Amino acid sequence: MKNEISYSDARKIIERLPETKNIPLGEIEDVIYTQRIRNEVESFTKTEELLDYIKRHIAQFGYNNASGSVRIQELWKELAEENGLCEKERRILYGIDQYLTEEEKIEAERRVGDGKKERRADASSTFGILLQILGLSDTYTSRWGKDRSLKPFLAGNEGIHPIAESVFPDRDGIEKVPNGKKVSFERVRKILIPLLFYRFWIEIALENAENGEKFPYEDIGDNKERFLCYMNDELSDVGLPILYEGNPYDWIFLFAASARTEDDVQSPLDNLRGYMKQLISLKQL
């Protein structure tokens, strides 16, 4: 389009390209990321320049979503590593039983039907980190079943749109991306969004706590506009669509970032986590 090439001409160009082979991201020595490809391709003025570029880097195009996948790997390390953001939240912002009622604490010590004690998911595991991000780390393993999945609670849940439910991140997807396994374009985007959301707001909460704020999860600085710029810049940089209110999945995070209480308090992480707890409660009714 930039060079005013018609669709029929574009098809002819595509036919001249060599075939690509699907290979794991981990086997690519020098990944060419979306922004770099964009910058280089925009400088081309002739078809032959584009063809030559693709032929020289054909191995690089055997993996989709390289930029997004690598960004997820970077974020996951930042969140889940020792002394990462998740561990800092657990250590600084709340005790492990902060959100449990006394009845739940007592129940945790009781024997259940199979003779085993109820346990929480390992806080440092992939599933444990996902639960923490979503505010569900105070729940117990029997709720999730052997596959450690949110799907049984989201499927057919009247509190979430079917489109959002069908693409909601799960342990399987998050484990595949850091290991360089291929996942769909949509799956990469859906995993990336909550990780970016958590990173942005937890850094603010930790800063608030350091400054002695009584309620560190509250957005006392009114960072909504900065959050939107951050999210859209991050998504655009890896070649993914920016947040869109008409997308039922995106709407969850946009709403969480903007909803205020009757006291005009905005607390994005609490908003998201309250919504997730509500989803679990609806399915257990």
Secondary structure, 3 states (H helix, E strand, C coil): CCCCCCHHHHHHHHHCCCCCCCCCHHHCCCCCCHHHHHHHHCCCCCHHHHHHHHHHCHHHHHCCCHHHHHHHHHHHHHHHCCCCHHHHHHHHHCCCCCCCCHHHHHHHHCECCCCCECCCCCCCCHHHHHHHHCCCCCCCHHHCCCCCCCHHHHCCCCCCCHHHHHCCCCHHHHHHCCCCCCCCHHHHHHHHHHHHHHHHHHHHHHHHHHCCCCCCCCCCCCCHHHHHHHHHHHHHHCCCCCCCCCCHHHHHHHHHHHCECCCCCECHHHHHHHHHHHHHHHHHC
